[in-house]
């Protein structure tokens, strides 16, 4: 029996260290996918809880879920969505991404487990990738796609109604999140992402149809925090210039 070209047990640890400067940039990969899926609503759910840190308990982000109401993925697409170097857009020269590494690479750069739930109409399916399983079991093949219900604990946290089609990507066992608190993550995303996605966040559709992108801090202190356009020329509306959010300058 010949050896695999890419031994997953050792390669996956290398993949974890590849290319993302912070959590916000990893989340941006998933936002790209949502935009490609023609989603109008994109929501980042941040779950935080107290964890032991030395002799005290500190509040930390422990799980992140990204929801969109895009076209969703068929079971056939789910089969390849967590493969490295595979995807449905390898021959495309249009759009944001095409190389088929964004979802799995971005995810495992921040966490040890990623679950993907996607639905089209009444049928929801799920698959997952677990770094520890790959290493411990020397796993070479992707996990099977199975029918499932959309997780009610996630549906209950989104702002608004669930789409007829869409996707949840859930990061758990988050061991590489570079910020402790949800509010800090939101501030980081506002700084890094509001400029990158400014043409999707403003009211002018000439350079990209408007999307509602927001972060939701889940739990007892639930808070919905929208991302607003950060235009370096200050000519787009709405924007995040204090006191001039509805005006161009």
Steps between C-alpha positions, in 0.01 A plus 500: 500500500645838401525793739273807460640810329388704802507310832214670684627411849808719465379745234202626697726646770688689229175625349403643839796738487442627147429855411246670729624795701202505737152368567334781305689407182397134542136604540537709184560178301159374605335834425648471148330162462168643622520784249572247222192308617295820439411539868332824601533430873832397654524468877796413722384344828753517783448280805704583808527344843717517807801268490774441753818697436753443773333579831211697354215465254500715188236557233610358167354427157466120488289447187426696183225430246461673165148500353390607155174480306669423169423221255621226735701194402381172357625174658739466204652842571518428874706190417784718370458821703748388769753352261823693458563605141158401372180692440232594251671807348841371396442588135342840569688826446219712640397588852696514823660158549567187299772278647292287738706549815330798666236325711709218648820704527337802662306279739781284634723806534267601785348179636543124517153414377276646231144383432316604185118494482335595172142483376300555186129503572407249771809279467801576719828305490815512707868411485798582719878504534669426833875561526547263795318220318714545191817470710391230745331278242737582212191595302551548126141529374237765559215422737168395348219745437193416709144638515422700812288775651622858504635545856229674701753663736648684201166589339392654830795739498478649151351843444181446300355190335700211360528496121335239276853411398825574675802379693635491854875454547585428862847529652538319833795403717636843409860494615644771274254789522726804534262705718336406827168687493227533241503881511873500427441271203229736373735798528767306310254408226379859477856616451604233250184396316287815471746648253548175304125449459403868477333461160282220637407705809405830335179599322654513152470170310729598210797308643316229694144439617444602860533233767403523865804378693474500876648340808285361780634456850305201629394428854348696786652828378386445140587787271461551124786702350480590127807561287491834317700625204843642584577698187848661494362776272195564724260514205291184556183474707426367749842514664660482842611863531368616842224753456486461120384139461231589247693761302780511248762764564 
